[in-house]
């Protein structure tokens, strides 16, 4: 526990900052969820799909964000009928986030037309201080202009993160230059058009695997 | 948004880099290698993926130690921004984190890859508007070999699974 306490002393858990006393509770809630209630991901079968099967399947989180154009975006209502990839990241992230986003961008472009080509890529910017709508427009616009950035108050982002049983998002203390690091989920949740995630994918899933799976996910197939 | 004087997009080199990139998908990397005066430390395949966030970029390269003694990378500098070494990790719960790294050991007769998902050099506070083809000066400081300077070529971002995901891997300089 010593390590955990030391870690907590220099970290802020997203969604718990404003609540003050709620910090430890929120962290604990997330941890216990991760240990006890997280859906199991079964090792891949002979289906030919990449990523991992989520059992039981997970519903789209019931939260409303603000998109990078300033419009309300209800995950459930506004993604209904559209195959959707959901990922939590931050725009100052030089590594994991652009690797995933660039790869899936090239995969969707390679599909060109037909099922899967209309996959909506959603990027939740968890670092609300820096992930402004303008910043996300620049960031995602430089990768693929159809990708949509989402923001909200930290408590809303933490709620969505929790509904997907991901470990809590952490914001590190800033260094002398004001730079700080962010810990965030690296999983990409793939929702079929009915708003159910049957598979998630590691951030470094290969372009060919995306190009193979996205058309089938768009047809409602997942195993 | 002025380009600092030491960031010189050399047209010829930029053109060559573009040809190289076109020839092998995306991001072929610089074919130039850089060594310290003794020749024991060599840097190859230095590239920067054109960053989606103009202020933050990641430098990929391979550093090779041909000598019989281990060496340690202790500092990185660049005129375009603050350079730091980090390591990315994904834990069992799937959480992605980065941690600062103070010192990287390069064992005798071995090489260390700086690439996404692991060790990397991060540039922050970039004010220049980096464009594909630009050459960004980078200087490494090693405890034994001293300084090694090279230029990293800004390339179109690759994707996982293409033949350039492994920096230097597609280029044999032997």
Interface residues (C-beta under 8 A of the other chain):
Chain A: X34 X38 X91 X92 X93 X94 X95 X96 X98 X99 X101 X102 X103 X105 X106 X107 X135 X138 X139 X140 X142 X143 X166 X167 X170 X177 X179 X181 X183 X184 X185 X186 X187 X202 X203 X204 X205 X206 X207 X208 X209
Chain B: X49 X50 X51 X52 X53 X54 X55 X56 X57 X58 X82 X86 X88 X90 X91 X93 X94 X95 X96 X97 X98 X99 X116 X117 X120 X122 X123 X124 X125 X157 X158 X159 X160 X161 X162
